[in-house]
């Protein structure tokens, strides 16, 4: 990284009075400038360049090339040279197990209209059915100015619900339509209030393959207010994030049963030394018991608990998961940064058929943080469940819509 120094070898003294960018092509200047406005009025000699790096990288669409403090006659200009990441690209999707596969394609724009908005359209197809989706999210770019998001999804899916040993205990097929509209309101740079209104229609498609299927479909109107906090830092090798989100759902049934749900997620990444950090993650889901034949339609997958040790086909109503481990930087190339991560995971789950269970085991994998493409990361990992004795191999592409 480049930065200006005076003759004593220290960063330039003076007050930062302006911000300038070089290298912007598609991104609107005010979008790039806003995350750095917190540095206005600071003393240049005490500026933490890693903090500037974190602010630029945290946009997800800009890769910093150099940072300089330049005299402007009445103070200092924080001058940043960036490379814009590719933000419009096709995203292939592939997932497979010995008995199932799923593939698909999405066209994504992670910097729509140069506003750091996110848009995607596409679908998936596999042995269990198909899905098509359309979404747009306008992200808040300044305190006091709300963002918004909308999405539409239609799917036909054969649901094979299993226990932790991948033994089938329920099979049914559904047609599902979901439409949502939400608002985001940034209270501070690191705090956001949100609320969503959504409509979901789940229709059962009966067949001779049904096994312990729900008695009826469901039709719900949901209101989901939420609160989240998030901060980030840069240690010269890895961008670390810390934060949590808490969302409450009131699901009012037009058909089926109404219920309440609370989702909690937390993450904490802290460098021990540069390039080597502690990684903690946690997730929990709580739903009211509805005592209805439609209850299986409301169950959640174990990924909500932020763990990888349970099968993707596992289904329950309550989760509490925790993962603790370390991540080590390996090397960086022009396309991105490769790291290795290992963790120990544990999860409590409770479902109407599986009952209350506790699972734990190790997980390890590789992550590749992309510097040319506006995606957070790609990863591959292997997890082992000590209670069931089963391995889970996973691949993920970090698109967060």
DRENBAVO-989586 format. One record per residue (C-alpha): residue number from 0; residue in one letter; x, y, z. Coordinates in steps of 0.1 Angstrom, whole numbers. Example, Ala and Ser with C-alpha at 12.3 -4.5 7.8 and 13.67 -1.06 7.14 Angstrom:
BEGIN
ATOM    k  r      u      v      w
ATOM    0  A    123    -45     78
ATOM    1  S    137    -11     71
//
This chain:
BEGIN
ATOM    k  r      u      v      w
ATOM    0  X      0      0      0
ATOM    1  X     12     36     -7
ATOM    2  X      8     65     16
ATOM    3  X     25     99     20
ATOM    4  X     51    107     46
ATOM    5  X     70    138     57
ATOM    6  X    108    140     61
ATOM    7  X    107    123     95
ATOM    8  X     92     92     80
ATOM    9  X     58     98     97
ATOM   10  X     24    102     80
ATOM   11  X     17    139     71
ATOM   12  X      4    161     98
ATOM   13  X    -28    182     93
ATOM   14  X    -65    178     94
ATOM   15  X    -83    157     68
ATOM   16  X   -107    181     50
ATOM   17  X   -115    162     17
ATOM   18  X   -118    128      1
ATOM   19  X   -109    120    -35
ATOM   20  X   -111     87    -55
ATOM   21  X    -93     76    -86
ATOM   22  X   -104     45   -105
ATOM   23  X   -142     48   -102
ATOM   24  X   -159     38   -135
ATOM   25  X   -194     25   -127
ATOM   26  X   -197     33    -90
ATOM   27  X   -213     67    -81
ATOM   28  X   -187     89    -63
ATOM   29  X   -210     96    -33
ATOM   30  X   -214     58    -28
ATOM   31  X   -176     53    -26
ATOM   32  X   -172     85     -5
ATOM   33  X   -197     79     23
ATOM   34  X   -179     50     41
ATOM   35  X   -148     73     44
ATOM   36  X   -166    104     56
ATOM   37  X   -160     94     92
ATOM   38  X   -123    102     86
ATOM   39  X   -130    139     79
ATOM   40  X   -117    161    107
ATOM   41  X    -92    136    119
ATOM   42  X    -55    143    123
ATOM   43  X    -35    128     94
ATOM   44  X     -5    118    116
ATOM   45  X    -27     95    136
ATOM   46  X    -48     80    108
ATOM   47  X    -49     42    109
ATOM   48  X    -45     31     73
ATOM   49  X    -59     -4     81
ATOM   50  X    -91     13     92
ATOM   51  X    -93     31     58
ATOM   52  X    -86     -3     41
ATOM   53  X   -114    -19     60
ATOM   54  X   -139      8     51
ATOM   55  X   -131      6     13
ATOM   56  X   -131    -32     12
ATOM   57  X   -163    -34     32
ATOM   58  X   -182    -19      3
ATOM   59  X   -178    -53    -14
ATOM   60  X   -174    -36    -48
ATOM   61  X   -140    -18    -45
ATOM   62  X   -105    -31    -41
ATOM   63  X    -80     -5    -27
ATOM   64  X    -48     -1    -46
ATOM   65  X    -32     28    -28
ATOM   66  X    -41     54      0
ATOM   67  X    -23     87      3
ATOM   68  X    -26    119     23
ATOM   69  X    -21    149     -1
ATOM   70  X    -18    186      9
ATOM   71  X    -46    207     -6
ATOM   72  X    -37    241      8
ATOM   73  X    -61    241     37
ATOM   74  X    -56    207     51
ATOM   75  X    -52    171     38
ATOM   76  X    -71    152     11
ATOM   77  X    -75    115     17
ATOM   78  X    -68    102    -18
ATOM   79  X    -77     66    -26
ATOM   80  X    -70     47    -57
ATOM   81  X    -93     17    -63
ATOM   82  X   -101    -10    -87
ATOM   83  X   -137    -17    -93
ATOM   84  X   -146    -54    -90
ATOM   85  X   -166    -71   -117
ATOM   86  X   -202    -67   -106
ATOM   87  X   -223    -82   -134
ATOM   88  X   -217   -119   -139
ATOM   89  X   -235   -152   -142
ATOM   90  X   -234   -174   -111
ATOM   91  X   -235   -211   -116
ATOM   92  X   -250   -232    -88
ATOM   93  X   -241   -269    -82
ATOM   94  X   -248   -292    -52
ATOM   95  X   -248   -330    -51
ATOM   96  X   -250   -359    -27
ATOM   97  X   -250   -397    -36
ATOM   98  X   -288   -395    -40
ATOM   99  X   -295   -359    -51
ATOM  100  X   -282   -331    -72
ATOM  101  X   -291   -295    -79
ATOM  102  X   -278   -272   -106
ATOM  103  X   -288   -237   -117
ATOM  104  X   -278   -204   -131
ATOM  105  X   -283   -168   -118
ATOM  106  X   -275   -135   -135
ATOM  107  X   -264   -111   -107
ATOM  108  X   -255    -74   -106
ATOM  109  X   -239    -65    -73
ATOM  110  X   -236    -28    -81
ATOM  111  X   -268    -20   -100
ATOM  112  X   -269     16   -113
ATOM  113  X   -235     22    -96
ATOM  114  X   -254     24    -63
ATOM  115  X   -241     -8    -47
ATOM  116  X   -276    -22    -51
ATOM  117  X   -280    -60    -56
ATOM  118  X   -301    -76    -83
ATOM  119  X   -304   -112    -94
ATOM  120  X   -326   -134   -116
ATOM  121  X   -323   -171   -123
ATOM  122  X   -333   -206   -111
ATOM  123  X   -322   -241   -101
ATOM  124  X   -332   -276   -112
ATOM  125  X   -325   -309    -96
ATOM  126  X   -338   -343    -86
ATOM  127  X   -361   -328    -60
ATOM  128  X   -376   -300    -82
ATOM  129  X   -370   -266    -95
ATOM  130  X   -370   -230    -83
ATOM  131  X   -370   -196   -100
ATOM  132  X   -363   -163    -83
ATOM  133  X   -362   -125    -89
ATOM  134  X   -349   -100    -64
ATOM  135  X   -337    -64    -61
ATOM  136  X   -322    -48    -30
ATOM  137  X   -315    -10    -27
ATOM  138  X   -289     -7      1
ATOM  139  X   -289     24     24
ATOM  140  X   -259     46     16
ATOM  141  X   -263     74     42
ATOM  142  X   -277     78     77
ATOM  143  X   -313     88     77
ATOM  144  X   -320     76     42
ATOM  145  X   -338     42     41
ATOM  146  X   -331     13     17
ATOM  147  X   -356    -12      4
ATOM  148  X   -358    -46    -11
ATOM  149  X   -382    -68    -29
ATOM  150  X   -382   -105    -41
ATOM  151  X   -403   -130    -58
ATOM  152  X   -398   -168    -57
ATOM  153  X   -417   -198    -72
ATOM  154  X   -407   -234    -66
ATOM  155  X   -420   -269    -70
ATOM  156  X   -401   -292    -47
ATOM  157  X   -401   -327    -33
ATOM  158  X   -392   -324      4
ATOM  159  X   -374   -354     18
ATOM  160  X   -371   -347     56
ATOM  161  X   -346   -369     74
ATOM  162  X   -331   -372    109
ATOM  163  X   -294   -367    117
ATOM  164  X   -287   -402    104
ATOM  165  X   -303   -393     70
ATOM  166  X   -332   -418     76
ATOM  167  X   -363   -406     58
ATOM  168  X   -393   -398     81
ATOM  169  X   -414   -375     58
ATOM  170  X   -418   -370     21
ATOM  171  X   -442   -345      3
ATOM  172  X   -443   -322    -27
ATOM  173  X   -452   -285    -27
ATOM  174  X   -458   -256    -50
ATOM  175  X   -447   -225    -32
ATOM  176  X   -450   -188    -41
ATOM  177  X   -434   -161    -20
ATOM  178  X   -434   -123    -24
ATOM  179  X   -417    -99      0
ATOM  180  X   -412    -62      4
ATOM  181  X   -389    -46     30
ATOM  182  X   -374    -14     43
ATOM  183  X   -340     -8     60
ATOM  184  X   -332     22     81
ATOM  185  X   -296     29     92
ATOM  186  X   -295     44    127
ATOM  187  X   -257     48    127
ATOM  188  X   -230     35    103
ATOM  189  X   -230      2    121
ATOM  190  X   -267     -2    132
ATOM  191  X   -297     -9    111
ATOM  192  X   -334    -13    117
ATOM  193  X   -355    -33     92
ATOM  194  X   -390    -45     86
ATOM  195  X   -404    -69     60
ATOM  196  X   -439    -78     48
ATOM  197  X   -443   -110     29
ATOM  198  X   -469   -133     14
ATOM  199  X   -464   -170     12
ATOM  200  X   -486   -196     -5
ATOM  201  X   -477   -233      0
ATOM  202  X   -499   -259    -19
ATOM  203  X   -495   -296    -15
ATOM  204  X   -491   -317    -46
ATOM  205  X   -503   -352    -37
ATOM  206  X   -487   -383    -51
ATOM  207  X   -482   -421    -44
ATOM  208  X   -448   -413    -30
ATOM  209  X   -461   -392     -1
ATOM  210  X   -450   -404     33
ATOM  211  X   -462   -388     66
ATOM  212  X   -470   -357     46
ATOM  213  X   -487   -326     61
ATOM  214  X   -525   -326     61
ATOM  215  X   -530   -293     44
ATOM  216  X   -512   -265     27
ATOM  217  X   -507   -230     42
ATOM  218  X   -512   -194     32
ATOM  219  X   -494   -167     54
ATOM  220  X   -489   -130     56
ATOM  221  X   -458   -122     77
ATOM  222  X   -445    -91     94
ATOM  223  X   -408    -93    104
ATOM  224  X   -391    -63    122
ATOM  225  X   -354    -67    129
ATOM  226  X   -323    -51    143
ATOM  227  X   -287    -56    133
ATOM  228  X   -252    -43    141
ATOM  229  X   -220    -48    122
ATOM  230  X   -184    -35    122
ATOM  231  X   -152    -46    104
ATOM  232  X   -114    -42    106
ATOM  233  X    -84    -50     84
ATOM  234  X    -52    -66     96
ATOM  235  X    -33    -64     64
ATOM  236  X    -43    -99     53
ATOM  237  X    -80   -106     61
ATOM  238  X   -111    -84     65
ATOM  239  X   -127    -93     99
ATOM  240  X   -163    -87    108
ATOM  241  X   -182    -86    141
ATOM  242  X   -219    -82    146
ATOM  243  X   -253    -98    151
ATOM  244  X   -289    -97    139
ATOM  245  X   -322   -104    156
ATOM  246  X   -355   -108    137
ATOM  247  X   -390   -114    150
ATOM  248  X   -417   -129    127
ATOM  249  X   -454   -128    132
ATOM  250  X   -469   -152    107
ATOM  251  X   -507   -147    103
ATOM  252  X   -524   -176     87
ATOM  253  X   -551   -172     60
ATOM  254  X   -549   -210     56
ATOM  255  X   -533   -232     82
ATOM  256  X   -520   -221    116
ATOM  257  X   -505   -188    127
ATOM  258  X   -472   -188    146
ATOM  259  X   -444   -167    160
ATOM  260  X   -407   -171    152
ATOM  261  X   -374   -155    164
ATOM  262  X   -341   -157    145
ATOM  263  X   -308   -148    160
ATOM  264  X   -273   -148    143
ATOM  265  X   -240   -136    156
ATOM  266  X   -204   -136    143
ATOM  267  X   -171   -125    157
ATOM  268  X   -138   -125    139
ATOM  269  X   -108   -112    157
ATOM  270  X    -71   -113    146
ATOM  271  X    -47   -130    171
ATOM  272  X    -18   -120    149
ATOM  273  X    -20   -105    114
ATOM  274  X    -33   -132     90
ATOM  275  X    -44   -155    118
ATOM  276  X    -78   -150    135
ATOM  277  X   -103   -164    159
ATOM  278  X   -137   -171    143
ATOM  279  X   -169   -175    164
ATOM  280  X   -204   -180    149
ATOM  281  X   -238   -186    164
ATOM  282  X   -273   -190    153
ATOM  283  X   -307   -198    169
ATOM  284  X   -343   -203    158
ATOM  285  X   -373   -205    180
ATOM  286  X   -409   -211    168
ATOM  287  X   -441   -214    187
ATOM  288  X   -457   -249    186
ATOM  289  X   -488   -247    165
ATOM  290  X   -502   -282    170
ATOM  291  X   -515   -283    135
ATOM  292  X   -512   -306    105
ATOM  293  X   -495   -278     87
ATOM  294  X   -466   -276    112
ATOM  295  X   -441   -295     91
ATOM  296  X   -443   -267     64
ATOM  297  X   -429   -243     89
ATOM  298  X   -398   -262     99
ATOM  299  X   -363   -249     92
ATOM  300  X   -330   -263     78
ATOM  301  X   -300   -266    101
ATOM  302  X   -280   -239     82
ATOM  303  X   -301   -214    102
ATOM  304  X   -280   -225    133
ATOM  305  X   -247   -216    115
ATOM  306  X   -234   -252    115
ATOM  307  X   -224   -277     88
ATOM  308  X   -225   -310    107
ATOM  309  X   -262   -318    101
ATOM  310  X   -276   -330     67
ATOM  311  X   -292   -304     45
ATOM  312  X   -323   -326     46
ATOM  313  X   -326   -323     84
ATOM  314  X   -357   -305     96
ATOM  315  X   -367   -291    130
ATOM  316  X   -386   -262    146
ATOM  317  X   -359   -251    172
ATOM  318  X   -322   -247    169
ATOM  319  X   -293   -233    189
ATOM  320  X   -259   -236    173
ATOM  321  X   -223   -225    180
ATOM  322  X   -190   -228    161
ATOM  323  X   -156   -218    173
ATOM  324  X   -123   -221    154
ATOM  325  X    -94   -204    137
ATOM  326  X    -87   -191    102
ATOM  327  X    -52   -188     86
ATOM  328  X    -42   -167     56
ATOM  329  X    -22   -188     31
ATOM  330  X    -14   -166      1
ATOM  331  X    -28   -139    -21
ATOM  332  X    -29   -137    -59
ATOM  333  X    -44   -110    -82
ATOM  334  X    -77   -128    -82
ATOM  335  X    -80   -130    -44
ATOM  336  X    -69   -145    -11
ATOM  337  X    -69   -181      0
ATOM  338  X    -72   -192     36
ATOM  339  X    -78   -224     56
ATOM  340  X   -103   -226     84
ATOM  341  X   -110   -252    111
ATOM  342  X   -137   -252    138
ATOM  343  X   -156   -273    163
ATOM  344  X   -194   -271    160
ATOM  345  X   -222   -280    183
ATOM  346  X   -260   -277    178
ATOM  347  X   -291   -284    198
ATOM  348  X   -323   -291    178
ATOM  349  X   -358   -300    186
ATOM  350  X   -385   -313    162
ATOM  351  X   -418   -330    166
ATOM  352  X   -405   -363    152
ATOM  353  X   -367   -362    160
ATOM  354  X   -372   -348    195
ATOM  355  X   -345   -329    214
ATOM  356  X   -310   -338    202
ATOM  357  X   -275   -325    206
ATOM  358  X   -248   -329    179
ATOM  359  X   -212   -319    178
ATOM  360  X   -181   -324    156
ATOM  361  X   -153   -308    137
ATOM  362  X   -154   -288    104
ATOM  363  X   -126   -277     81
ATOM  364  X   -123   -262     47
ATOM  365  X   -108   -236     23
ATOM  366  X   -120   -201     16
ATOM  367  X   -112   -179    -14
ATOM  368  X   -119   -142     -9
ATOM  369  X   -124   -127    -44
ATOM  370  X   -107    -94    -52
ATOM  371  X   -118    -91    -89
ATOM  372  X   -154   -103    -85
ATOM  373  X   -180    -86    -63
ATOM  374  X   -187   -117    -42
ATOM  375  X   -175   -120     -6
ATOM  376  X   -160   -155     -9
ATOM  377  X   -162   -190    -22
ATOM  378  X   -155   -220      0
ATOM  379  X   -154   -258      2
ATOM  380  X   -155   -277     35
ATOM  381  X   -159   -311     52
ATOM  382  X   -177   -316     84
ATOM  383  X   -180   -347    106
ATOM  384  X   -209   -354    130
ATOM  385  X   -196   -374    160
ATOM  386  X   -231   -384    171
ATOM  387  X   -243   -398    137
ATOM  388  X   -209   -407    123
ATOM  389  X   -218   -390     90
ATOM  390  X   -196   -367     69
ATOM  391  X   -210   -336     51
ATOM  392  X   -192   -322     21
ATOM  393  X   -202   -287     12
ATOM  394  X   -195   -259    -13
ATOM  395  X   -207   -224    -10
ATOM  396  X   -206   -191    -29
ATOM  397  X   -210   -160     -7
ATOM  398  X   -239   -142    -22
ATOM  399  X   -259   -124      5
ATOM  400  X   -292   -111     -8
//
